[in-house]
Amino acid sequence: MELSINYILNELNFIKPELVISISIVLIVFTDLIFDKRKQILPVISLISLLITGYFVIEQFGMNTFAIAPAGSKGMLAVDPFGAFFKMVVLFASFIIILFSINSSEIKLSSDRHGEYYTLIFGMILGMLFVISAADLILIYISLELLSLSSYVLAGFTKQSLRNSEASLKYLIYGGVSSGIMLFGISIIYGITGSTNLYEINSLIQAPQLPNITFILASILIFTGIGFKISAAPFHFWTPDVYEGAPIPITAYLSIASKAAGFALLIRFVKVTFIQSINTEGYWQLLNIIDWKTFVVLISILSMTLGNFAALWQNNLKRLLAYSSIAHAGYLLLGLAVLSNQGLLAIIIYFAIYAFMNLGAFLIVMLIANKTGSEDMDDYNGLGFTSPLLSVSLAIFFISLTGLPPTAGFIAKLYLFIALIDAEMITVAVIALLNTVVSLYYYVRVLKHLYLVKAEPDTPIIGVSALNTVLILMLLIPTLVFGIYFTPIVDFAKVSVSLLGF
Amino acid sequence: MHIQIEYYLILSAFMFIVGVVGVLTRRNAIVVFMSIELMLNSANLTMVAFSSYLGNAVGQLFVFFVMAVAAAEAAVGLAIIIALFRNKLTINIDELNILKW
């Protein structure tokens, strides 16, 4: 292989976003060391470098190629519009989360460690950007670990609180076990095929004399690792505990960015590794090794049902949102179970909208917790009368999460159900619909506390600063507007469905 | 003497199971952590065995990465265990019961 300097420089063109993030990590560490007293520079640097990264990610919408490819083999990274979309979701979530962190009283408590905080956030971003476009099992494992290790620390960032360190340790143990299981699966797949590249594995397993049962087992082991990241049902045990224990900005971050990266990885893994052909209507013909359709449908029904029913008796808002996030992972998995480009389109639309509404819900919970110091539902009594902006916004975000018109959540669910019905999976669509009805109960229960309980004299009046008002509107307006005028988001999603090679 | 690959695979599968059982049954966070390391190492052994069997260096290369990751994970893990111990003066995972249902 010719390793000329020109070759390397040329390949670096494809990982510009990752390079910017890496440089920012170094920059943040040094700024933290040099300007020790002025911690408020750090978020500014972070926001600027996220904007620059965003610019390079937008460039990637026009690319469709392998990057870092050794001679004679497929590349480590697949740079394509599909990856670019998920990178945009991650960057958008990171941007909002940094604005969250400026306001969060939990994060402010440990202001002397802000340098570490932003460094770790950027470590997570770097891991996620690589995981989204990784096409090689080695890179998948390493970037997934980079993502996980940073998030373990962030989950316990305010280490003085017991709740925090407990969440962190639980996350670490569950995460360590699932990544160990995933690694074992990877090692078996490597042993069977002799390759770690997803595209090469795909061409190698077309041969019929493959040891079938071992391959199925290994794929399920890998699915365990990914299922942990997206908090799908049998692998969800960490979700409620970590979501409740972690600082709210980090909880919000895990629920959007980490889940987006996991879904991008899952879709790429299933589609690239197992595909045989795509017919003219966009349905994927998978290799007859493992019945992904039944498997994913089972996992997703389990996630939806368990998430929605367990959320019914939660009194802590963060824990409620954790179970709701498990349920949403179930809905999103249905888009994959369809095994068609239309299902993929539905997932992409869902994620674009889910990012706004879920971050919005967490923002309101955080602003209320900043004042009252708890997320308990009883502390929300009567807030509808004393803090109208927050309560109305929370109501809209929750209605959107349920999926009722005229909010954007309705559009997200609509496209998902259209994809399901087109694929003639009526039973599954009905189950998902019934689950949506169940979810209405616990979302509305919060609204009951806000509006139907009279305000006591000691009900706090929660003032909202100008920055926070802007932040709320930034998330609220898209949630409402995309519910009525959703053509731009659908057009954007149609550009983003194209995976490299298919 | 040449050792056949089956023996390596059986050994690594056994190590993996020991690791999983250790995670499920042990109550001390550090022992749980050691069991996780055992799971990672069983994957490493599989990888090296296959690498030598297939005459393909990718597996051995992967093992180096995994070892680095495992070291990082151990560092992070022990730091988190210490942070917890300072707050609670125990690392028995049965007593971690603030967050539940």
Interface residues (C-beta under 8 A of the other chain):
Chain A: I138 Y141 I142 E145 L149 Y152 V153 G156 K159 Q160 S161 L162 R163 S165 E166 A167 S168 L169 K170 L172 I173 G176 V177 G180 I181 L183 F184 I186 S187 I188 Y190 G191 G194 S195 T196 P240 D241 E244 G245
Chain B: L9 F16 G19 V20 V23 A29 V32 F33 I36 M39 L40 S42 A43 N44 T46 M47 A49 F50 Y53 L54 N56 V58 G59 L61 F62 F65 V66 V69 A72 E73 V76 G77 A79 I80 I81 A83 L84 R86 N87 K88 I93 L96 I98 L99 K100 W101
